[in-house]
Amino acid sequence: MNIKKIALLSMVIVGVFFIGCGKKSNSNIKKVVVGEKIKAFTLKTQHDKPMSIGDKTKMIIFVFAKGSGHTVKQFLDKQLADYLSKRDIVFVADVSPMPSLIRKYLAMPDLRSRKYPIMLIYDEKFAEKFKNDEKSDDIMIVYLDNLTVKKIKYIKTAEELKKIIESIK
């Protein structure tokens, strides 16, 4: 093995260790609640472009774990680039637990190759506003009407995701 491969492998091992040792949620942070409004927010996409959710956003797809992120990405890779946007749906991925070297050299090149926008959470405290620790390995679907949370659903499969997305008109 050459030095670059050893260094990359070492970064992956260290990254997996740190992700597994992440901090637990802060119970003082207000979570998403059905019937309450969420504040509109702007995050950068994988191409460093600001993207916002607002009154017209009907659904947010959140992922907080590598496995659920891969499930969503594999499904969306098979769709047209505007599959989500024409339904007023946004995809948000939490990359805050990743060590910066792993994020910069492994995750970001992969994310930048995607044809659809992915809003990225870099701030752990921001992620805590939405993350449900007991369901953090699932895909979190937040249904919105004028920024009011109408329903929250947790799913695991691409089939479930497709059914939910295609129910949005």
C-alpha positions, 0 to 999 in steps of 0.5 A: 500500500502506498502512503496516500492509501494508508493516509486515506484509510486512516482518515476513514477509520478515525472518521468512523470512530468520531462519528460513533462517539458523537455527542448526545442531543441537548434536551433544551433545544426545541424540536420540530413539533406537529402543529407548530411553525418552523422558522424558514432557514437557508443552508448551503447546497453541496455546490456552496449555493444558498438554498432556502425553505419557505412558505411554499415548501411542502416537504423536507426530507432529512437524513442524519445517518450515512445509511439513510443518506445513501438510500435517499441518494440512490433513489434520487439518482434515478430521477430527473434533476427537478424531481423534488423541486417541481413538488416543492420538496427539499432534501437536507443532509446532516454532515455535521458529525463528519470530521472535516477531512473526511467531509472535504476529501470523501463526502463532498466530491460524492455529493457534488456529483449529484444532479439535484440540490442537497441542503447541508447541515454543517452545524451540530446545534442546528441539526439538533433542532430537527434530529430525533435521536431514537430515529436518527438512522431513519429518513425523516419526512416533515410535511409542511403547509405554510411552514406549519408542521402537519406531520412527521414520518420516519421511513427506511426504504426507497419504496416508501420514499417514492410513495410519499414523494409522488403523493405530493402534487 
